[in-house]
C-alpha cells in the first residue's frame, strides 16, 4: 500500500510530519488521486491550477469529528480539483468510518469527489455510504490531535494557518516512527486525548482516575513552581480526560469520584487562571465547577469566590459583586469574600475617579 506524508506548520511554525497509508487495494482510483496530489507530479490542471496539496491548508476543523483540507484552489471548502478533472465518481463504500484517524473524501453530494479530504478524529458512522474512505494515519496522530483542538474562528476555520508546507510519497516499505508522547517539559507522560493513550484502559475506571489524578497532582506541582500557564493546561487536560470517559456501567461511587475530580480540577484551573491574570478563563472554569452534582456548599462558595475574582480581573464590577454575594450567602462572614466585595467598591471608585478626571479635561 502507498504511503504519503504531510509536513504541517501553524502560522509558519513546524508542527511535524503526518504519514498516511492509502488503501490502494480497495479504492485504487481514489488513493491514486491523493498520492499524485501529494507528490504534485501531474503538474497543472486544465483550469490552470497546480495539482498539489503543497501550500494548501486546513479550512474546517471540528473537535470530536474531523479535520478537513485539500482545497488548493479557493482555500475555503468551495474549490479543489482531482487529477481526473474537476470531479470524479464515488469509487465504492466498502470501507467504514469506524474509528479515528481515517482518511475520507469530502464531497458536495454523490459523484463530486475532487481534492478535498478529511481526517476523522472519532468514529463517524453517519458518513458511511456517503463518503469514500481511502486511507489512514499511521504516524503523527498527536499532530492531528493538536490540529483538532486548536482555536477556531468563523466557519470552524483554525485561527492559526495550518498549512501543508511539504508533501510527497514515501517508500512502500517505510516503517512508521513509533509514537512517543512528546515531553512538554513538565513530566507529563499522557497523550493529549484519552482514547489515544495505550497506558489507560477506558474499560477500567480506576486507570482513567489514576491518569487524571496524576495530571491534577502535576498541575499542583507546576502551580507551586509558579508555572501557572502549564498548571492550567494540566488541570484542563484532566477535565478533558474525564469528559471523554462516559461508560454506562459506572457505579454510584465511581460517578461520585468522577464528579469530585471534575470539581477539584476546575477549581484549581480557575485559581491558576487568576494567578495568570486571565479573568475570563477563571470565570469559565469556576462556572464549570458549579455544574457538577454533589458539590458541597464550601466548594460552591469557593467557586463563586473565584468567579468573582475572575470578574474583577476582567473589570466587570456588577458580575463580580453578584458572584461575591453568592459566595457570601454560602459562607457568611468569610474574610476573603468580604475583601472581594471591598475590592469591587475600590474598582468602582477608581473607575469613577478616572471618568471624572477625563471629563474635567474635556471641559477645561
Secondary structure, DSSP 8 states (H G I E B T S, - for coil): --EEEEEEEETTEEEEEEEEEE-TTT-HHHHHHHHHHHHTTT-B-TTS-B---TT-BEEEEETTTEEEE--TTTSSSS---BTTBS-B------S---SSSEEEE--SSTT-B-S-EEEESS--GGGTTTS-EEEEEEE-HHHHHHHHTS-B-GGG-BSS-EEEEEEEEE-TT-----------SS---S-SSGGG-TT--TT-HHHHHHHHHHHHHHHHHHHHTT-HHHHHHHHHHHHHHHHT---TT--HHHHHHHHHHHHHHHHHHHHHHHHTT-HHHHHHHHHHHTTSTT--HHHHHHHHHHHHHHHHHTT-HHHHHHHHHHHHHHSTT-HHHHHHHHHHHHHHHHHHHHHHHHHHHHH-
